[in-house]
């Protein structure tokens, strides 16, 4: 019955598994995922190669820095997904015309 009296652990966020908030890492994760989705969504359109390339490049850079400072496994998992999507978008964007057209 003692376990009923113990207070529950405070929930600090979905991505913080160590019980501490990580606002910078969570922001980098969200930015990397958004840029990765944007890069992949626009990769199939040849006319959007500039947007695709820059979104992919920025996603790779933010994801790389996020990996450098990440603190939990959940953050690293999401960053790897965003990095992969951003890299694919960057590759397709460069294949279709590059960063500067």
N, CA, C and O atoms as CSV, one atom per row, in Angstrom:
chain,resi,resn,atom,element,x,y,z
A,1,UNK,N,N,0.798,-1.195,0.000
A,1,UNK,CA,C,0.000,0.000,0.000
A,1,UNK,C,C,0.848,1.270,0.000
A,1,UNK,O,O,0.322,2.360,-0.224
A,2,UNK,N,N,2.136,1.145,0.245
A,2,UNK,CA,C,2.981,2.325,0.288
A,2,UNK,C,C,3.125,2.971,-1.087
A,2,UNK,O,O,3.341,4.179,-1.184
A,3,UNK,N,N,3.008,2.190,-2.132
A,3,UNK,CA,C,3.155,2.757,-3.455
A,3,UNK,C,C,2.002,3.697,-3.800
A,3,UNK,O,O,2.160,4.546,-4.678
A,4,UNK,N,N,0.901,3.582,-3.169
A,4,UNK,CA,C,-0.226,4.476,-3.429
A,4,UNK,C,C,0.058,5.860,-2.873
A,4,UNK,O,O,-0.391,6.853,-3.445
A,5,UNK,N,N,0.791,5.949,-1.773
A,5,UNK,CA,C,1.047,7.226,-1.120
A,5,UNK,C,C,2.148,8.013,-1.824
A,5,UNK,O,O,2.175,9.240,-1.734
A,6,UNK,N,N,3.059,7.329,-2.524
A,6,UNK,CA,C,4.154,8.025,-3.195
A,6,UNK,C,C,3.627,8.982,-4.258
A,6,UNK,O,O,2.702,8.645,-4.996
A,7,UNK,N,N,4.211,10.168,-4.337
A,7,UNK,CA,C,3.760,11.090,-5.388
A,7,UNK,C,C,4.240,10.614,-6.761
A,7,UNK,O,O,5.306,10.012,-6.891
A,8,UNK,N,N,3.448,10.893,-7.749
A,8,UNK,CA,C,3.813,10.514,-9.116
A,8,UNK,C,C,4.952,11.400,-9.605
A,8,UNK,O,O,5.101,12.541,-9.168
A,9,UNK,N,N,5.751,10.855,-10.520
A,9,UNK,CA,C,6.838,11.633,-11.101
A,9,UNK,C,C,6.249,12.740,-11.970
A,9,UNK,O,O,5.290,12.504,-12.704
A,10,UNK,N,N,6.806,13.926,-11.896
A,10,UNK,CA,C,6.276,14.998,-12.744
A,10,UNK,C,C,6.624,14.737,-14.209
A,10,UNK,O,O,7.733,14.307,-14.526
A,11,UNK,N,N,5.678,14.997,-15.083
A,11,UNK,CA,C,5.897,14.813,-16.514
A,11,UNK,C,C,6.469,16.108,-17.073
A,11,UNK,O,O,5.819,17.154,-17.042
A,12,UNK,N,N,7.682,16.026,-17.580
A,12,UNK,CA,C,8.332,17.230,-18.088
A,12,UNK,C,C,8.212,17.368,-19.589
A,12,UNK,O,O,8.495,18.439,-20.126
A,13,UNK,N,N,7.809,16.341,-20.271
A,13,UNK,CA,C,7.661,16.448,-21.715
A,13,UNK,C,C,7.770,15.088,-22.370
A,13,UNK,O,O,8.229,14.120,-21.763
A,14,UNK,N,N,7.350,15.035,-23.588
A,14,UNK,CA,C,7.341,13.777,-24.309
A,14,UNK,C,C,8.754,13.297,-24.643
A,14,UNK,O,O,9.008,12.092,-24.663
A,15,UNK,N,N,9.665,14.220,-24.903
A,15,UNK,CA,C,10.988,13.837,-25.363
A,15,UNK,C,C,12.043,13.790,-24.267
A,15,UNK,O,O,13.178,13.399,-24.539
A,16,UNK,N,N,11.713,14.170,-23.048
A,16,UNK,CA,C,12.685,14.185,-21.968
A,16,UNK,C,C,12.517,12.936,-21.119
A,16,UNK,O,O,11.670,12.908,-20.226
A,17,UNK,N,N,13.307,11.910,-21.380
A,17,UNK,CA,C,13.179,10.672,-20.628
A,17,UNK,C,C,14.010,10.673,-19.359
A,17,UNK,O,O,13.903,9.744,-18.558
A,18,UNK,N,N,14.834,11.687,-19.156
A,18,UNK,CA,C,15.629,11.741,-17.940
A,18,UNK,C,C,14.988,12.621,-16.878
A,18,UNK,O,O,15.595,12.865,-15.836
A,19,UNK,N,N,13.780,13.098,-17.120
A,19,UNK,CA,C,13.069,13.895,-16.134
A,19,UNK,C,C,13.414,15.367,-16.161
A,19,UNK,O,O,12.931,16.117,-15.313
A,20,UNK,N,N,14.228,15.809,-17.098
A,20,UNK,CA,C,14.610,17.215,-17.198
A,20,UNK,C,C,14.097,17.783,-18.513
A,20,UNK,O,O,14.049,17.068,-19.514
A,21,UNK,N,N,13.714,19.048,-18.529
A,21,UNK,CA,C,13.285,19.655,-19.794
A,21,UNK,C,C,14.480,19.964,-20.697
A,21,UNK,O,O,15.552,20.340,-20.224
A,22,UNK,N,N,14.276,19.799,-21.986
A,22,UNK,CA,C,15.311,20.084,-22.981
A,22,UNK,C,C,14.716,20.961,-24.086
A,22,UNK,O,O,14.455,20.468,-25.184
A,23,UNK,N,N,14.500,22.238,-23.819
A,23,UNK,CA,C,13.823,23.072,-24.824
A,23,UNK,C,C,14.631,23.284,-26.096
A,23,UNK,O,O,14.054,23.287,-27.183
A,24,UNK,N,N,15.942,23.460,-26.003
A,24,UNK,CA,C,16.754,23.669,-27.200
A,24,UNK,C,C,16.778,22.412,-28.062
A,24,UNK,O,O,16.612,22.493,-29.280
A,25,UNK,N,N,16.979,21.268,-27.450
A,25,UNK,CA,C,17.026,20.027,-28.199
A,25,UNK,C,C,15.670,19.715,-28.838
A,25,UNK,O,O,15.614,19.242,-29.973
A,26,UNK,N,N,14.576,19.979,-28.111
A,26,UNK,CA,C,13.251,19.734,-28.666
A,26,UNK,C,C,12.962,20.665,-29.836
A,26,UNK,O,O,12.329,20.258,-30.811
A,27,UNK,N,N,13.419,21.908,-29.749
A,27,UNK,CA,C,13.241,22.853,-30.849
A,27,UNK,C,C,14.033,22.420,-32.070
A,27,UNK,O,O,13.519,22.460,-33.188
A,28,UNK,N,N,15.279,22.008,-31.870
A,28,UNK,CA,C,16.084,21.531,-32.992
A,28,UNK,C,C,15.468,20.282,-33.620
A,28,UNK,O,O,15.507,20.117,-34.839
A,29,UNK,N,N,14.912,19.421,-32.809
A,29,UNK,CA,C,14.250,18.227,-33.321
A,29,UNK,C,C,13.056,18.606,-34.177
A,29,UNK,O,O,12.894,18.073,-35.274
A,30,UNK,N,N,12.217,19.516,-33.699
A,30,UNK,CA,C,11.037,19.924,-34.457
A,30,UNK,C,C,11.426,20.603,-35.765
A,30,UNK,O,O,10.824,20.336,-36.805
A,31,UNK,N,N,12.431,21.479,-35.722
A,31,UNK,CA,C,12.873,22.171,-36.940
A,31,UNK,C,C,13.438,21.176,-37.940
A,31,UNK,O,O,13.161,21.276,-39.135
A,32,UNK,N,N,14.227,20.219,-37.468
A,32,UNK,CA,C,14.801,19.216,-38.359
A,32,UNK,C,C,13.715,18.366,-39.007
A,32,UNK,O,O,13.781,18.088,-40.204
A,33,UNK,N,N,12.723,17.952,-38.236
A,33,UNK,CA,C,11.645,17.147,-38.791
A,33,UNK,C,C,10.823,17.930,-39.809
A,33,UNK,O,O,10.463,17.391,-40.856
A,34,UNK,N,N,10.522,19.196,-39.515
A,34,UNK,CA,C,9.747,20.012,-40.452
A,34,UNK,C,C,10.523,20.235,-41.742
A,34,UNK,O,O,9.961,20.120,-42.831
A,35,UNK,N,N,11.801,20.552,-41.631
A,35,UNK,CA,C,12.611,20.746,-42.830
A,35,UNK,C,C,12.770,19.451,-43.621
A,35,UNK,O,O,12.791,19.480,-44.852
A,36,UNK,N,N,12.882,18.328,-42.939
A,36,UNK,CA,C,12.980,17.046,-43.621
A,36,UNK,C,C,11.714,16.697,-44.381
A,36,UNK,O,O,11.773,16.213,-45.512
A,37,UNK,N,N,10.557,16.946,-43.752
A,37,UNK,CA,C,9.287,16.691,-44.436
A,37,UNK,C,C,9.125,17.629,-45.623
A,37,UNK,O,O,8.673,17.212,-46.689
A,38,UNK,N,N,9.491,18.891,-45.443
A,38,UNK,CA,C,9.414,19.853,-46.544
A,38,UNK,C,C,10.326,19.455,-47.697
A,38,UNK,O,O,9.930,19.524,-48.860
A,39,UNK,N,N,11.530,19.043,-47.379
A,39,UNK,CA,C,12.482,18.641,-48.418
A,39,UNK,C,C,11.999,17.407,-49.169
A,39,UNK,O,O,12.133,17.332,-50.390
A,40,UNK,N,N,11.441,16.442,-48.452
A,40,UNK,CA,C,10.946,15.245,-49.123
A,40,UNK,C,C,9.675,15.521,-49.926
A,40,UNK,O,O,9.486,14.958,-51.005
A,41,UNK,N,N,8.810,16.380,-49.405
A,41,UNK,CA,C,7.556,16.673,-50.098
A,41,UNK,C,C,7.789,17.421,-51.400
A,41,UNK,O,O,7.044,17.234,-52.361
A,42,UNK,N,N,8.806,18.259,-51.446
A,42,UNK,CA,C,9.063,19.039,-52.655
A,42,UNK,C,C,10.110,18.392,-53.558
A,42,UNK,O,O,10.425,18.937,-54.616
A,43,UNK,N,N,10.647,17.256,-53.169
A,43,UNK,CA,C,11.724,16.626,-53.939
A,43,UNK,C,C,11.264,16.103,-55.293
A,43,UNK,O,O,12.067,16.016,-56.221
A,44,UNK,N,N,10.000,15.757,-55.423
A,44,UNK,CA,C,9.544,15.173,-56.688
A,44,UNK,C,C,9.213,16.227,-57.742
A,44,UNK,O,O,8.940,15.880,-58.891
A,45,UNK,N,N,9.233,17.492,-57.375
A,45,UNK,CA,C,8.935,18.567,-58.320
A,45,UNK,C,C,10.241,19.215,-58.773
A,45,UNK,O,O,10.959,19.804,-57.965
A,46,UNK,N,N,10.541,19.105,-60.045
A,46,UNK,CA,C,11.800,19.649,-60.567
A,46,UNK,C,C,11.886,21.156,-60.439
A,46,UNK,O,O,12.974,21.696,-60.237
A,47,UNK,N,N,10.769,21.843,-60.552
A,47,UNK,CA,C,10.771,23.298,-60.482
A,47,UNK,C,C,11.024,23.842,-59.083
A,47,UNK,O,O,11.323,25.026,-58.929
A,48,UNK,N,N,10.913,23.015,-58.079
A,48,UNK,CA,C,11.123,23.449,-56.692
A,48,UNK,C,C,12.471,22.997,-56.154
A,48,UNK,O,O,12.634,22.837,-54.944
A,49,UNK,N,N,13.438,22.790,-57.039
A,49,UNK,CA,C,14.719,22.244,-56.602
A,49,UNK,C,C,15.475,23.192,-55.673
A,49,UNK,O,O,16.236,22.733,-54.821
A,50,UNK,N,N,15.281,24.506,-55.821
A,50,UNK,CA,C,15.973,25.445,-54.931
A,50,UNK,C,C,15.427,25.325,-53.508
A,50,UNK,O,O,16.195,25.267,-52.548
A,51,UNK,N,N,14.105,25.286,-53.376
A,51,UNK,CA,C,13.484,25.111,-52.061
A,51,UNK,C,C,13.870,23.762,-51.457
A,51,UNK,O,O,14.181,23.671,-50.270
A,52,UNK,N,N,13.848,22.727,-52.278
A,52,UNK,CA,C,14.204,21.392,-51.801
A,52,UNK,C,C,15.646,21.345,-51.311
A,52,UNK,O,O,15.930,20.803,-50.243
A,53,UNK,N,N,16.546,21.913,-52.091
A,53,UNK,CA,C,17.967,21.874,-51.732
A,53,UNK,C,C,18.244,22.640,-50.453
A,53,UNK,O,O,18.950,22.148,-49.573
A,54,UNK,N,N,17.690,23.847,-50.342
A,54,UNK,CA,C,17.962,24.655,-49.146
A,54,UNK,C,C,17.299,24.069,-47.904
A,54,UNK,O,O,17.887,24.078,-46.823
A,55,UNK,N,N,16.070,23.556,-48.054
A,55,UNK,CA,C,15.418,22.919,-46.903
A,55,UNK,C,C,16.214,21.692,-46.458
A,55,UNK,O,O,16.377,21.457,-45.261
A,56,UNK,N,N,16.709,20.911,-47.418
A,56,UNK,CA,C,17.514,19.741,-47.073
A,56,UNK,C,C,18.818,20.117,-46.404
A,56,UNK,O,O,19.222,19.497,-45.420
A,57,UNK,N,N,19.484,21.141,-46.942
A,57,UNK,CA,C,20.761,21.565,-46.357
A,57,UNK,C,C,20.574,22.106,-44.941
A,57,UNK,O,O,21.338,21.760,-44.040
A,58,UNK,N,N,19.567,22.949,-44.741
A,58,UNK,CA,C,19.312,23.479,-43.400
A,58,UNK,C,C,18.887,22.370,-42.436
A,58,UNK,O,O,19.248,22.395,-41.260
A,59,UNK,N,N,18.120,21.397,-42.936
A,59,UNK,CA,C,17.734,20.260,-42.097
A,59,UNK,C,C,18.916,19.411,-41.681
A,59,UNK,O,O,18.981,18.938,-40.547
A,60,UNK,N,N,19.849,19.217,-42.595
A,60,UNK,CA,C,21.059,18.452,-42.267
A,60,UNK,C,C,21.903,19.202,-41.236
A,60,UNK,O,O,22.430,18.598,-40.302
A,61,UNK,N,N,22.026,20.501,-41.407
A,61,UNK,CA,C,22.836,21.287,-40.458
A,61,UNK,C,C,22.198,21.342,-39.069
A,61,UNK,O,O,22.889,21.145,-38.069
A,62,UNK,N,N,20.894,21.607,-38.991
A,62,UNK,CA,C,20.246,21.657,-37.683
A,62,UNK,C,C,20.199,20.278,-37.036
A,62,UNK,O,O,20.353,20.154,-35.821
A,63,UNK,N,N,19.986,19.245,-37.842
A,63,UNK,CA,C,19.982,17.886,-37.303
A,63,UNK,C,C,21.350,17.457,-36.805
A,63,UNK,O,O,21.463,16.767,-35.792
A,64,UNK,N,N,22.385,17.866,-37.517
A,64,UNK,CA,C,23.743,17.538,-37.066
A,64,UNK,C,C,24.087,18.205,-35.754
A,64,UNK,O,O,24.683,17.588,-34.871
A,65,UNK,N,N,23.707,19.480,-35.625
A,65,UNK,CA,C,23.960,20.171,-34.353
A,65,UNK,C,C,23.091,19.580,-33.248
A,65,UNK,O,O,23.527,19.464,-32.103
A,66,UNK,N,N,21.862,19.209,-33.595
A,66,UNK,CA,C,20.994,18.567,-32.599
A,66,UNK,C,C,21.559,17.249,-32.117
A,66,UNK,O,O,21.465,16.929,-30.932
A,67,UNK,N,N,22.147,16.478,-33.024
A,67,UNK,CA,C,22.791,15.220,-32.621
A,67,UNK,C,C,23.966,15.488,-31.696
A,67,UNK,O,O,24.222,14.726,-30.764
A,68,UNK,N,N,24.669,16.562,-31.957
A,68,UNK,CA,C,25.834,16.893,-31.145
A,68,UNK,C,C,25.450,17.195,-29.699
A,68,UNK,O,O,26.175,16.820,-28.777
A,69,UNK,N,N,24.319,17.867,-29.492
A,69,UNK,CA,C,23.945,18.279,-28.141
A,69,UNK,C,C,22.772,17.492,-27.567
A,69,UNK,O,O,22.300,17.821,-26.479
A,70,UNK,N,N,22.286,16.467,-28.259
A,70,UNK,CA,C,21.121,15.729,-27.774
A,70,UNK,C,C,21.455,15.007,-26.478
A,70,UNK,O,O,22.595,14.619,-26.223
A,71,UNK,N,N,20.402,14.841,-25.661
A,71,UNK,CA,C,20.609,14.264,-24.340
A,71,UNK,C,C,19.911,12.924,-24.149
A,71,UNK,O,O,20.324,12.139,-23.296
A,72,UNK,N,N,18.873,12.646,-24.915
A,72,UNK,CA,C,18.118,11.411,-24.711
A,72,UNK,C,C,18.031,10.617,-26.007
A,72,UNK,O,O,18.268,11.142,-27.095
A,73,UNK,N,N,17.690,9.357,-25.869
A,73,UNK,CA,C,17.581,8.470,-27.012
A,73,UNK,C,C,16.410,8.869,-27.904
A,73,UNK,O,O,16.512,8.772,-29.127
A,74,UNK,N,N,15.319,9.308,-27.324
A,74,UNK,CA,C,14.168,9.722,-28.120
A,74,UNK,C,C,14.510,10.907,-29.011
A,74,UNK,O,O,14.079,10.964,-30.162
A,75,UNK,N,N,15.268,11.834,-28.498
A,75,UNK,CA,C,15.685,12.976,-29.316
A,75,UNK,C,C,16.556,12.509,-30.475
A,75,UNK,O,O,16.382,12.956,-31.609
A,76,UNK,N,N,17.479,11.623,-30.191
A,76,UNK,CA,C,18.384,11.135,-31.245
A,76,UNK,C,C,17.620,10.367,-32.314
A,76,UNK,O,O,17.940,10.475,-33.498
A,77,UNK,N,N,16.621,9.599,-31.917
A,77,UNK,CA,C,15.827,8.837,-32.879
A,77,UNK,C,C,15.102,9.775,-33.837
A,77,UNK,O,O,15.144,9.577,-35.052
A,78,UNK,N,N,14.442,10.789,-33.302
A,78,UNK,CA,C,13.747,11.750,-34.151
A,78,UNK,C,C,14.696,12.538,-35.032
A,78,UNK,O,O,14.386,12.835,-36.186
A,79,UNK,N,N,15.856,12.876,-34.484
A,79,UNK,CA,C,16.842,13.609,-35.275
A,79,UNK,C,C,17.379,12.772,-36.430
A,79,UNK,O,O,17.622,13.300,-37.515
A,80,UNK,N,N,17.566,11.484,-36.210
A,80,UNK,CA,C,18.041,10.623,-37.290
A,80,UNK,C,C,16.994,10.535,-38.400
A,80,UNK,O,O,17.344,10.542,-39.580
A,81,UNK,N,N,15.724,10.453,-38.038
A,81,UNK,CA,C,14.669,10.445,-39.048
A,81,UNK,C,C,14.650,11.753,-39.840
A,81,UNK,O,O,14.555,11.740,-41.067
A,82,UNK,N,N,14.739,12.881,-39.132
A,82,UNK,CA,C,14.766,14.170,-39.811
A,82,UNK,C,C,16.002,14.361,-40.662
A,82,UNK,O,O,15.932,14.936,-41.747
A,83,UNK,N,N,17.140,13.879,-40.173
A,83,UNK,CA,C,18.377,13.962,-40.945
A,83,UNK,C,C,18.285,13.140,-42.231
A,83,UNK,O,O,18.714,13.594,-43.292
A,84,UNK,N,N,17.742,11.966,-42.138
A,84,UNK,CA,C,17.598,11.124,-43.322
A,84,UNK,C,C,16.688,11.747,-44.361
A,84,UNK,O,O,17.005,11.753,-45.551
A,85,UNK,N,N,15.549,12.276,-43.911
A,85,UNK,CA,C,14.626,12.923,-44.838
A,85,UNK,C,C,15.256,14.164,-45.457
A,85,UNK,O,O,15.103,14.406,-46.654
A,86,UNK,N,N,15.959,14.946,-44.657
A,86,UNK,CA,C,16.612,16.152,-45.165
A,86,UNK,C,C,17.705,15.803,-46.166
A,86,UNK,O,O,17.848,16.471,-47.191
A,87,UNK,N,N,18.472,14.766,-45.875
A,87,UNK,CA,C,19.550,14.368,-46.781
A,87,UNK,C,C,18.990,13.873,-48.111
A,87,UNK,O,O,19.534,14.199,-49.166
A,88,UNK,N,N,17.917,13.095,-48.077
A,88,UNK,CA,C,17.304,12.648,-49.321
A,88,UNK,C,C,16.779,13.832,-50.133
A,88,UNK,O,O,16.967,13.892,-51.348
A,89,UNK,N,N,16.125,14.766,-49.456
A,89,UNK,CA,C,15.658,15.961,-50.148
A,89,UNK,C,C,16.802,16.769,-50.726
A,89,UNK,O,O,16.700,17.282,-51.840
A,90,UNK,N,N,17.888,16.887,-49.984
A,90,UNK,CA,C,19.066,17.611,-50.475
A,90,UNK,C,C,19.640,16.918,-51.709
A,90,UNK,O,O,19.980,17.585,-52.686
A,91,UNK,N,N,19.749,15.621,-51.678
A,91,UNK,CA,C,20.294,14.888,-52.825
A,91,UNK,C,C,19.420,15.052,-54.062
A,91,UNK,O,O,19.932,15.292,-55.156
A,92,UNK,N,N,18.106,14.924,-53.897
A,92,UNK,CA,C,17.204,15.098,-55.037
A,92,UNK,C,C,17.217,16.536,-55.539
A,92,UNK,O,O,17.166,16.771,-56.746
A,93,UNK,N,N,17.285,17.496,-54.626
A,93,UNK,CA,C,17.329,18.889,-55.036
A,93,UNK,C,C,18.605,19.218,-55.824
A,93,UNK,O,O,18.557,19.956,-56.807
A,94,UNK,N,N,19.721,18.679,-55.398
A,94,UNK,CA,C,20.968,18.895,-56.123
A,94,UNK,C,C,20.924,18.191,-57.483
A,94,UNK,O,O,21.430,18.713,-58.476
A,95,UNK,N,N,20.327,17.022,-57.518
A,95,UNK,CA,C,20.203,16.300,-58.792
A,95,UNK,C,C,19.322,17.065,-59.786
A,95,UNK,O,O,19.576,17.034,-60.990
A,96,UNK,N,N,18.304,17.740,-59.293
A,96,UNK,CA,C,17.384,18.451,-60.171
A,96,UNK,C,C,17.854,19.839,-60.563
A,96,UNK,O,O,17.241,20.458,-61.433
A,97,UNK,N,N,18.914,20.353,-59.962
A,97,UNK,CA,C,19.379,21.656,-60.389
A,97,UNK,C,C,20.262,22.384,-59.399
A,97,UNK,O,O,20.894,23.376,-59.762
A,98,UNK,N,N,20.325,21.928,-58.173
A,98,UNK,CA,C,21.246,22.511,-57.211
A,98,UNK,C,C,20.660,23.602,-56.339
A,98,UNK,O,O,19.464,23.889,-56.371
A,99,UNK,N,N,21.542,24.195,-55.563
A,99,UNK,CA,C,21.149,25.204,-54.583
A,99,UNK,C,C,20.844,26.570,-55.212
A,99,UNK,O,O,20.044,27.338,-54.678
A,100,UNK,N,N,21.468,26.858,-56.316
A,100,UNK,CA,C,21.343,28.187,-56.889
A,100,UNK,C,C,20.675,28.196,-58.260
A,100,UNK,O,O,20.552,29.257,-58.872
A,101,UNK,N,N,20.251,27.062,-58.744
A,101,UNK,CA,C,19.508,27.017,-59.991
A,101,UNK,C,C,20.348,26.811,-61.170
A,101,UNK,O,O,19.838,26.754,-62.289
